[in-house]
Amino acid sequence: MRPKLTLLSDEIITRILEEAYELLRCPAVKVQNEEARDLLAAAGAKLYPENQVVGIPAALVQRALESVPREFYLYDYDGNPTVHYGGDDVHFDPGSSGIAILNPDTLEHETTETEHLICLLKVAEQLPQYDAQSTAVICHDVPKDIQDSYRLYLALLYSKKPIVTGAFTNKTVQEMIDMLAVFAGGMEAAREKPRAIFDVCPAPPLIWSNFGAGNLIALARAGIPAEIVSVPLAGAAAPVTMLGTVTQHTAEVLAGITIHQLAKPGAPIVWGGAAAIFDMRKGATPMGAVETAMLDCSYAQVAKTLNMPTHTYLGATDSKLVDAQAGLESGISAMVGALSGINMISGSGMLDFLACHSAEKLVLDAEGIAMAKRLIGGVKQHTDTLATGFYDEKINFKGGDFLKQKITMKLFREEQHLPSSVIDRDSTRVWKEAGSLDAFGRAKLRVKELLASYSQPELDPDQITHLHSYMLDLAKKAGLEELPRLEDLEIV
Amino acid sequence: MSDELEKLFKEMAQSIIDGDSDISVELAKKSIEMGVPPLDAITKGFVVGVNYIGDQFGAGEAFLPELVMAGEAMKAAVATLEPELIKLGEAREIMGRVVLATVEGDIHEIGKTLVGTMLSASGFEVVDLGVDQPADKIIGKALEINADLIGMSALLTTTMVRQREVIEELDKEGLRPRIKVMVGGAPITRDWATKIKADGTSEDAVGAVQLAKQLVGKE
């Protein structure tokens, strides 16, 4: 039996959907993209040209919900379907778009550059808990115009895993789609086995910006998966009540799906978000708050009644260091996400309201993820009899009896998650001899090990050349003559 | 070495690594039929597997069930070869004779049993007295079998003091340094071992084998 967390009754979910449909009619949705407004109006939505507001009738939304795929896969470099969006499958990826990284020695939050993204990619590549990479931090050593595409370029070079990414403008989303096509050997190949998914954010409350809606349309037409990341802030940019915020979230996502499916029926899209409460003392958006996790669990439940693939932002912390707060907020929220059966949970590795990344936190979070995955693995029946079969003639009424059973050797790895050296289960003596390290200290060592053991994925040199020349071309247009040198990578 | 023999030794080592007593016994029998000297079967075949698993365990790559099963497979193989050894008048070199016990008042013995398994798999002759053993029983058995080593376990801070009593008793009777003493158990630190004048302590069963070998001068 798989454990599951649900917070809403069926009756409340029905009311959330009803009220969300009502919101889509009135006050309706502000759509700041002309093409999206045209698509909606042509399909029968009510346009208020004076303020770009569009009233979306329920029938239009329902038609979109009929054409939207209920599941799809992301593929790794070798073409294996490794991330399943759909059902209750649970995957994790590191958080995206950090602007700083924790220097593990000085504890300063440093502005991120190429080397930092590469470090995070190398660490996440070797941790099986992360089913996908993310374009984790912005590289400030390249011009703004290419900061989004350049992240994808590095992820494609340093990883074989699927990639959760996103564009910063309507121009660059097309460039990034082209980049995927260049790397995959054509648009058809990139669509056939999508390697990446793009996060696209509406703006709360009930706004689809020019850029957000434009991204949805471009991705739909290209057949590259989109992930709606609706970010209602309970009490500020959304109603203070959880149910009110989840309802607004539902309306924002439904509006996005409608625009997306009008652009290209059947294109893959995910019901996602980064909902949070608004902290009334600090004016902050705490990602580690339990209410944030509750909002995510709730909207995922709404998505699941519509059989939609799901995404959320959990497993992050608001702490500035990889400390006890980081551990408890990240661990607890990852657990909630896993128990909610959310297909892609982004946020691991991140500190400080998603502003700062940390490789050390990535390795620590991987242990929390392993625990969460073990929990949803549930308590299984492996043997015909539950216990009696274990007591054979060799039982000596001694403590170690069961260590000597073949079945112990056969099953212990399935029954127990074996943590990495980041988790301390040593005796006090061994712990002292190893330097009396805390979790952060052990994580620092593990990051060093992982960076040392990383080996470049074997990629087709032609693909690398094509990708590189495409990226270099973008860089030159942005006024950068040479891309940052990649120490360990040879590009012909 | 013939290819066939080399293959047999490899299979022997593998049977220990797999912790499969059925196969290790079968291979031991096969080696007897083939006329392989039983000492060769042990040292060039089975022991290689035990050492491998021990190293893997030390490196965190193997786990307790694998260690125990390897020990059990080793014991079973050696037991199969033993009659042949006796018949040939050969004896496997005994690394040393060990008496193991959990001290009086303490009934915890998983760690101690593991140590016993690994010691006998490594060529020690082990008498495991079990749990809740008073000093006179432990010392009596050590004298009876002419032991080189006594290994004592305690899990509780309230019972670990009994380890000191046994050592003091041995000293009083002038049995040290002839009989060396190893202590172990969750609360046992190196400081404690030094304080009660034990000859050594180890964190785990693999380390205990190394320690025992050192103490009997075989390392």
Contacts between the chains, C-beta under 8 A, distances in Angstrom:
chain1	res1	chain2	res2	distance
A	398	B	109	6.3
A	398	B	110	8.0
A	398	B	113	6.3
A	398	B	130	7.9
A	399	B	108	6.6
A	399	B	109	5.5
A	399	B	110	4.1
A	399	B	113	7.2
A	400	B	68	7.1
A	400	B	109	7.0
A	400	B	110	4.4
A	400	B	113	4.2
A	400	B	114	6.4
A	403	B	64	6.0
A	403	B	65	5.7
A	403	B	68	4.4
A	403	B	110	7.1
A	403	B	114	7.3
A	404	B	68	5.5
A	404	B	69	6.9
A	404	B	72	5.6
A	406	B	19	7.4
A	406	B	20	7.9
A	406	B	69	7.0
A	408	B	65	4.5
A	409	B	19	5.7
A	409	B	65	4.2
A	409	B	66	6.0
A	409	B	69	5.2
A	412	B	63	6.8
A	412	B	65	5.4
A	418	B	63	7.2
A	421	B	60	7.3
A	427	B	186	6.7
A	427	B	203	6.3
A	428	B	189	7.4
A	429	B	189	5.2
A	429	B	190	6.6
A	429	B	203	6.6
A	430	B	203	5.6
